[in-house]
Amino acid sequence: MLAQKAAGKNPNKAKKCPTNKGRIACVDLTRQLSWIQDGKKLKYGPVPVRTGRNGVETRTGSKKIYWRNIKHWSTIYKVWMPHSQFFDGGQAFHSVTKSMYNPPGSGGCVNMRPADAKAYWKLLKNGDDVYVYGRKPGT
């Protein structure tokens, strides 16, 4: 939580998320933070996220949003995944009602608070870049 607060309005201070791609959603697994930037300009966030638990980690690397579903039903977990934006296999940004600090983590998705998932839904589109890096503590 302290690392999240320390990120302030410059979450990409260490320049780990690419700034040469235009609009991109960045996910820092180490700090459990995500934000949207356009080049070097912060567009939204940073916001706390809840990523994959040990054994089902959120995969790192460069991705693209390839499918969006505003009211997705997970046939694997039997739960609603509002504002789903898939970027890597079954891994997606989506809303949850659990606390972002509720261990041990997700099944690989990037869980978000409802208001943040809605904001991401409005800002991102199919084909937009996603960059996931770092390592979640405990994985």
GULO-16097 format. One line per field, with one value per residue (C-alpha): residue number from 1; residue in three letters; x, y negated, z negated. Coordinates in Angstrom, 2 decimals, padded with zeros to 5 digits, always signed. Layout:
resi	[NUM / ...]
resn	[ALA / ...]
east	[X / ...]
north	[Y / ...]
up	[Z / ...]
! end
This chain:
resi	[1 / 2 / 3 / 4 / 5 / 6 / 7 / 8 / 9 / 10 / 11 / 12 / 13 / 14 / 15 / 16 / 17 / 18 / 19 / 20 / 21 / 22 / 23 / 24 / 25 / 26 / 27 / 28 / 29 / 30 / 31 / 32 / 33 / 34 / 35 / 36 / 37 / 38 / 39 / 40 / 41 / 42 / 43 / 44 / 45 / 46 / 47 / 48 / 49 / 50 / 51 / 52 / 53 / 54 / 55 / 56 / 57 / 58 / 59 / 60 / 61 / 62 / 63 / 64 / 65 / 66 / 67 / 68 / 69 / 70 / 71 / 72 / 73 / 74 / 75 / 76 / 77 / 78 / 79 / 80 / 81 / 82 / 83 / 84 / 85 / 86 / 87 / 88 / 89 / 90 / 91 / 92 / 93 / 94 / 95 / 96 / 97 / 98 / 99 / 100 / 101 / 102 / 103 / 104 / 105 / 106 / 107 / 108 / 109 / 110 / 111 / 112 / 113 / 114 / 115 / 116 / 117 / 118 / 119 / 120 / 121 / 122 / 123 / 124 / 125 / 126 / 127 / 128 / 129 / 130 / 131 / 132 / 133 / 134 / 135 / 136 / 137 / 138 / 139]
resn	[MET / LEU / ALA / GLN / LYS / ALA / ALA / GLY / LYS / ASN / PRO / ASN / LYS / ALA / LYS / LYS / CYS / PRO / THR / ASN / LYS / GLY / ARG / ILE / ALA / CYS / VAL / ASP / LEU / THR / ARG / GLN / LEU / SER / TRP / ILE / GLN / ASP / GLY / LYS / LYS / LEU / LYS / TYR / GLY / PRO / VAL / PRO / VAL / ARG / THR / GLY / ARG / ASN / GLY / VAL / GLU / THR / ARG / THR / GLY / SER / LYS / LYS / ILE / TYR / TRP / ARG / ASN / ILE / LYS / HIS / TRP / SER / THR / ILE / TYR / LYS / VAL / TRP / MET / PRO / HIS / SER / GLN / PHE / PHE / ASP / GLY / GLY / GLN / ALA / PHE / HIS / SER / VAL / THR / LYS / SER / MET / TYR / ASN / PRO / PRO / GLY / SER / GLY / GLY / CYS / VAL / ASN / MET / ARG / PRO / ALA / ASP / ALA / LYS / ALA / TYR / TRP / LYS / LEU / LEU / LYS / ASN / GLY / ASP / ASP / VAL / TYR / VAL / TYR / GLY / ARG / LYS / PRO / GLY / THR]
east	[+000.00 / +002.88 / +004.39 / +001.02 / +000.77 / +004.38 / +003.58 / +001.51 / +000.89 / +004.08 / +003.65 / +006.04 / +008.90 / +011.19 / +010.21 / +009.38 / +006.19 / +006.77 / +006.17 / +006.48 / +003.20 / +000.59 / -002.27 / -001.27 / -002.53 / +000.35 / +000.23 / +002.97 / +002.66 / +005.25 / +003.32 / -000.13 / -000.86 / -002.27 / -002.67 / -003.34 / -000.87 / -000.62 / +003.07 / +004.50 / +001.19 / -000.82 / -004.46 / -005.93 / -004.69 / -002.66 / -005.20 / -004.81 / -005.33 / -005.50 / -003.59 / -002.98 / -002.22 / +000.63 / +000.23 / -002.04 / +000.06 / -000.88 / +001.44 / +004.00 / +004.92 / +003.40 / -000.25 / -003.21 / -006.85 / -008.56 / -012.08 / -014.38 / -017.59 / -019.42 / -021.26 / -019.12 / -020.02 / -017.04 / -017.85 / -014.67 / -015.27 / -019.07 / -018.98 / -019.86 / -016.89 / -018.28 / -016.40 / -014.12 / -011.32 / -009.31 / -005.65 / -003.99 / -005.89 / -008.46 / -006.76 / -008.62 / -009.14 / -012.50 / -014.49 / -014.83 / -016.56 / -013.79 / -011.13 / -008.01 / -006.09 / -007.96 / -005.38 / -004.33 / -005.29 / -007.17 / -007.15 / -004.83 / -007.01 / -006.35 / -009.17 / -010.24 / -012.65 / -015.93 / -015.33 / -011.82 / -013.00 / -015.68 / -013.07 / -010.80 / -013.81 / -014.38 / -010.71 / -009.56 / -010.60 / -009.82 / -006.24 / -004.96 / -001.68 / -001.28 / +002.10 / +002.44 / +005.71 / +007.20 / +006.39 / +003.61 / +004.94 / +004.40 / +004.41]
north	[+000.00 / -002.38 / -001.77 / -002.58 / -005.88 / -006.71 / -006.36 / -009.55 / -011.12 / -009.69 / -005.90 / -005.41 / -007.32 / -004.28 / -004.22 / -000.50 / -000.92 / -001.94 / -005.59 / -005.15 / -003.30 / -006.03 / -005.01 / -002.04 / -000.40 / +000.38 / +003.04 / +003.11 / +006.47 / +005.60 / +002.58 / +003.97 / +000.79 / -000.01 / -003.22 / -004.43 / -006.73 / -008.29 / -008.60 / -010.13 / -011.74 / -010.08 / -009.71 / -007.75 / -006.38 / -004.98 / -002.63 / +000.39 / +003.77 / +007.39 / +009.74 / +013.48 / +015.56 / +018.06 / +020.73 / +018.62 / +015.47 / +012.65 / +013.15 / +010.44 / +008.78 / +006.72 / +007.51 / +006.00 / +005.82 / +008.23 / +008.68 / +006.61 / +007.67 / +005.25 / +008.04 / +011.16 / +014.39 / +016.59 / +020.21 / +021.24 / +019.40 / +019.01 / +015.28 / +012.06 / +010.10 / +006.62 / +004.39 / +007.23 / +006.32 / +009.40 / +008.99 / +012.42 / +015.69 / +015.67 / +012.78 / +009.48 / +006.21 / +006.43 / +005.18 / +007.04 / +006.15 / +007.63 / +005.45 / +004.99 / +006.05 / +009.36 / +012.18 / +014.36 / +012.80 / +013.46 / +016.40 / +014.40 / +011.43 / +007.84 / +007.15 / +003.55 / +001.51 / +000.92 / -002.80 / -002.11 / +000.74 / -001.60 / -004.30 / -001.78 / -000.66 / -004.23 / -004.93 / -001.69 / +000.04 / +003.27 / +003.12 / +000.87 / +001.90 / +003.41 / +003.87 / +006.10 / +006.19 / +006.98 / +009.79 / +009.92 / +010.39 / +013.99 / +015.48]
up	[+000.00 / -000.74 / +002.71 / +004.26 / +002.40 / +003.26 / +006.99 / +006.79 / +010.18 / +011.70 / +011.59 / +014.53 / +012.91 / +013.39 / +017.11 / +017.08 / +019.14 / +022.79 / +023.69 / +027.47 / +028.10 / +027.71 / +025.41 / +023.25 / +020.07 / +017.71 / +015.00 / +012.36 / +010.61 / +007.97 / +006.69 / +007.66 / +009.61 / +013.02 / +015.01 / +018.55 / +020.24 / +023.70 / +024.46 / +021.29 / +020.25 / +017.49 / +018.59 / +015.66 / +012.37 / +010.87 / +009.29 / +007.03 / +008.69 / +007.57 / +009.88 / +010.18 / +007.12 / +006.87 / +009.56 / +011.78 / +012.11 / +014.44 / +017.43 / +018.18 / +021.47 / +024.27 / +025.04 / +026.88 / +025.92 / +028.29 / +026.87 / +024.67 / +022.95 / +020.68 / +018.79 / +019.09 / +017.29 / +016.42 / +017.20 / +015.33 / +012.04 / +012.32 / +011.55 / +013.33 / +014.66 / +015.44 / +017.89 / +019.08 / +021.48 / +022.45 / +023.35 / +022.92 / +023.24 / +020.44 / +018.63 / +018.54 / +016.75 / +014.97 / +012.03 / +008.72 / +005.50 / +003.31 / +001.74 / +003.84 / +000.74 / +000.31 / +000.52 / +002.18 / +005.54 / +008.75 / +011.13 / +013.40 / +014.26 / +013.27 / +010.80 / +010.38 / +008.30 / +010.19 / +010.87 / +012.19 / +014.45 / +015.89 / +016.53 / +018.29 / +020.36 / +021.54 / +022.28 / +023.93 / +027.14 / +029.01 / +030.30 / +027.50 / +025.93 / +022.47 / +020.80 / +017.74 / +015.80 / +012.41 / +010.03 / +007.48 / +003.96 / +002.87 / +006.38]
! end
